[in-house]
Amino acid sequence: MLRVAVVGGGPSGSCAAEVLAKAGIETWIFERKLDNAKPCGGAIPLCMVEEFDLPEEIIDRKVRNMRMISPSNREVEINLDRDDEYIGMCRREVMDSFLRNRAADLGATLVNGLVTKIDTGTDRKGPYKLHYSDYSAGERTGEAKTLEVDLIIGADGANSRVAKAMDAGDYNVAIAFQERIKLPSEEMAYYESLAEMYVGTDVSPDFYAWVFPKYDHVAVGTGTMQENQSLIKGLQVGIRERAKNRLLKGEVIKVEAHPIPEHPRPRRVVGGMALVGDAAGYVTKSSGEGIYFAAKSGRMCAEQIVATSNGGKSVPSERDLKVYLRKWDRKYGATYKVLEILQNIFYRNDAAREAFVEMCDDKDVQRLTFDSYLYKRVVMMNPWQQLKLTALTLGAVLRGNALAPGRYKAVPSAVRSEEEAQQILAEGGIRGGLKAGREAAAASEEESRQAVISR
Ligand SMILES: Cc1cc2nc3c(=O)[nH]c(=O)nc-3n(C[C@H](O)[C@H](O)[C@H](O)COP(=O)(O)OP(=O)(O)OC[C@H]3O[C@@H](n4cnc5c(N)ncnc54)[C@H](O)[C@@H]3O)c2cc1C
């Protein structure tokens, strides 16, 4: 009987293990930390809820309004027209443990263990021996154990050990930094079903910053390419500054940083080892979205294993596993390309970012964006829409130059008068978390380097 080890119990690993276990294949899923709270904005598209049968309880907030804020603080609200449409906001610790436990309930063996080494056999063709520290007894130092399997799915995220064992090659990463901030009820009410995206060189030279609502707090963060990693804390200061009137009396309850892959690894299948999710490099440009693609790639890889193993009676070959890659690239290759092009056009300077926000004011652009995000389907435009979009892009890019600000200002409070906001600010800004100013910039380089080194 085929034996498969899934390393990593995030969305990609759990969704792979679920399919394998359902098919009766002997499956182990390794997760080093069962209460792991993956640093993440936790935004998921609507289609994921149905496709992965997610219960309502794991969704903290249903966001129906997305507010885009330009460098000059032009605010454009994108609203979902239909009541049954939303972007789900989740806490990863909640979603991940739900998916993992579901796979275990279906028959996968859940091991609370850190995989430390993998013997890959001759020419990396297996059988594979995993060395791991088993923490199931609850001790601080795990018990050293081994397990032999026929196939490995590497679902162990951006710092993947499976990728190293299979010599998958490296990828460029972006660095993301996020603070979870608890707000008073007045401020929190504003974020009830609303998320904000800020653009501007002050908050990121090549990406966006966000304020996403969670269960009882907001996640405030930003990201940038690896070459700008030394700037990351200064950029976090930037988003705190820009949003400070909406984060009044905020208290930081968690600070987190993590790499985000920017493109797939050179090799995603080697011998009987296949990578999925962040380990493979499936995060989209522009939006930085990776949860849905992680879950979907885990599922597709596992389905390929089930289909080519004769129900678990034989061991699929490298060639068999590579069919999963072909299907993946065919299905999503264009989506990744389009989002990369959009990032290159619209995130390159403040003029382009002004243009980007201006374009988001158009109803057709909003519908196209939401349809492709929420339902993960390629949306065809009619000739009139195409013409209008081209004219809008050109017009917005030209106007963008005139609109780009000389300096950045904080957005006004959404729930208090200017006077009251200033008074509260005078009493002190956000409590805890990032150290402001120079100190932050100095600490920045070291901390963000650590986020990459720990890969
Ligand atoms: C700050 C930030 C914000 C983001 N916001 C969003 C967002 O709002 N929406 C979105 O769609 N995407 C977002 N992403 C991207 C998203 O978080 C990832 O794409 C997604 O988590 C990938 O899932 P995964 O299962 O492949 O990997 P992960 O979620 O990284 O899961 C890997 C798991 O493997 C475990 N593990 C690692 N090594 C080992 C080992 N050796 N042994 C055992 N277990 C191991 C880890 O503990 C972890 O649980 C964000 C990323 C960051 C950094």
The ligand as a MOL file (V3000), in Angstrom:
LIG
                    3D

  0  0  0     0  0            999 V3000
M  V30 BEGIN CTAB
M  V30 COUNTS 53 58 0 0 0
M  V30 BEGIN ATOM
M  V30 1 C 2.0600 38.9550 6.2900 0
M  V30 2 C 1.3890 38.0950 5.2530 0
M  V30 3 C 0.0840 38.3700 4.8750 0
M  V30 4 C -0.5770 37.5320 3.9660 0
M  V30 5 N -1.8850 37.7910 3.6880 0
M  V30 6 C -2.5740 36.9570 2.8720 0
M  V30 7 C -3.9650 37.1370 2.6700 0
M  V30 8 O -4.5990 38.0250 3.2550 0
M  V30 9 N -4.6040 36.2760 1.8290 0
M  V30 10 C -3.9500 35.2560 1.1900 0
M  V30 11 O -4.5810 34.5270 0.4150 0
M  V30 12 N -2.6260 35.0570 1.3870 0
M  V30 13 C -1.9200 35.8460 2.2270 0
M  V30 14 N -0.6050 35.6060 2.4640 0
M  V30 15 C 0.0250 34.4150 1.8510 0
M  V30 16 C -0.3900 33.1340 2.6340 0
M  V30 17 O -0.1090 33.3230 3.9970 0
M  V30 18 C 0.3770 31.8940 2.1190 0
M  V30 19 O 0.3380 31.8730 0.7250 0
M  V30 20 C -0.2240 30.5880 2.6540 0
M  V30 21 O -0.1100 30.5240 4.0560 0
M  V30 22 C 0.4790 29.3570 2.0770 0
M  V30 23 O -0.0280 28.1890 2.6810 0
M  V30 24 P 0.8840 26.8740 2.7750 0
M  V30 25 O 0.0440 25.8070 3.3770 0
M  V30 26 O 1.5170 26.5930 1.4680 0
M  V30 27 O 2.0790 27.2570 3.7390 0
M  V30 28 P 2.0510 27.8050 5.3090 0
M  V30 29 O 0.7610 28.4130 5.5320 0
M  V30 30 O 3.2920 28.5280 5.4350 0
M  V30 31 O 2.0780 26.4310 6.0910 0
M  V30 32 C 3.2480 25.6820 6.2560 0
M  V30 33 C 3.0910 24.8700 7.5150 0
M  V30 34 O 4.1810 23.9530 7.5970 0
M  V30 35 C 4.6680 23.9010 8.9170 0
M  V30 36 N 6.0760 23.4800 8.8080 0
M  V30 37 C 7.0810 24.1830 8.2200 0
M  V30 38 N 8.2300 23.4680 8.2560 0
M  V30 39 C 7.9320 22.2920 8.8640 0
M  V30 40 C 8.6980 21.1290 9.1820 0
M  V30 41 N 10.0030 21.0550 8.8640 0
M  V30 42 N 8.0950 20.1110 9.8330 0
M  V30 43 C 6.7640 20.1790 10.1480 0
M  V30 44 N 5.9880 21.2490 9.8690 0
M  V30 45 C 6.5670 22.3020 9.2160 0
M  V30 46 C 4.4660 25.3100 9.4510 0
M  V30 47 O 4.3860 25.3180 10.8740 0
M  V30 48 C 3.1510 25.7030 8.7830 0
M  V30 49 O 2.0310 25.4140 9.5830 0
M  V30 50 C 0.1040 36.4270 3.3700 0
M  V30 51 C 1.4260 36.1700 3.7190 0
M  V30 52 C 2.0660 36.9790 4.6600 0
M  V30 53 C 3.4810 36.6470 5.0540 0
M  V30 END ATOM
M  V30 BEGIN BOND
M  V30 1 1 1 2
M  V30 2 1 2 3
M  V30 3 2 2 52
M  V30 4 2 3 4
M  V30 5 1 4 5
M  V30 6 1 4 50
M  V30 7 2 5 6
M  V30 8 1 6 7
M  V30 9 1 6 13
M  V30 10 2 7 8
M  V30 11 1 7 9
M  V30 12 1 9 10
M  V30 13 2 10 11
M  V30 14 1 10 12
M  V30 15 2 12 13
M  V30 16 1 13 14
M  V30 17 1 14 15
M  V30 18 1 14 50
M  V30 19 1 15 16
M  V30 20 1 16 17
M  V30 21 1 16 18
M  V30 22 1 18 19
M  V30 23 1 18 20
M  V30 24 1 20 21
M  V30 25 1 20 22
M  V30 26 1 22 23
M  V30 27 1 23 24
M  V30 28 2 24 25
M  V30 29 1 24 26
M  V30 30 1 24 27
M  V30 31 1 27 28
M  V30 32 2 28 29
M  V30 33 1 28 30
M  V30 34 1 28 31
M  V30 35 1 31 32
M  V30 36 1 32 33
M  V30 37 1 33 34
M  V30 38 1 33 48
M  V30 39 1 34 35
M  V30 40 1 35 36
M  V30 41 1 35 46
M  V30 42 1 36 37
M  V30 43 1 36 45
M  V30 44 2 37 38
M  V30 45 1 38 39
M  V30 46 1 39 40
M  V30 47 2 39 45
M  V30 48 1 40 41
M  V30 49 2 40 42
M  V30 50 1 42 43
M  V30 51 2 43 44
M  V30 52 1 44 45
M  V30 53 1 46 47
M  V30 54 1 46 48
M  V30 55 1 48 49
M  V30 56 2 50 51
M  V30 57 1 51 52
M  V30 58 1 52 53
M  V30 END BOND
M  V30 END CTAB
M  END
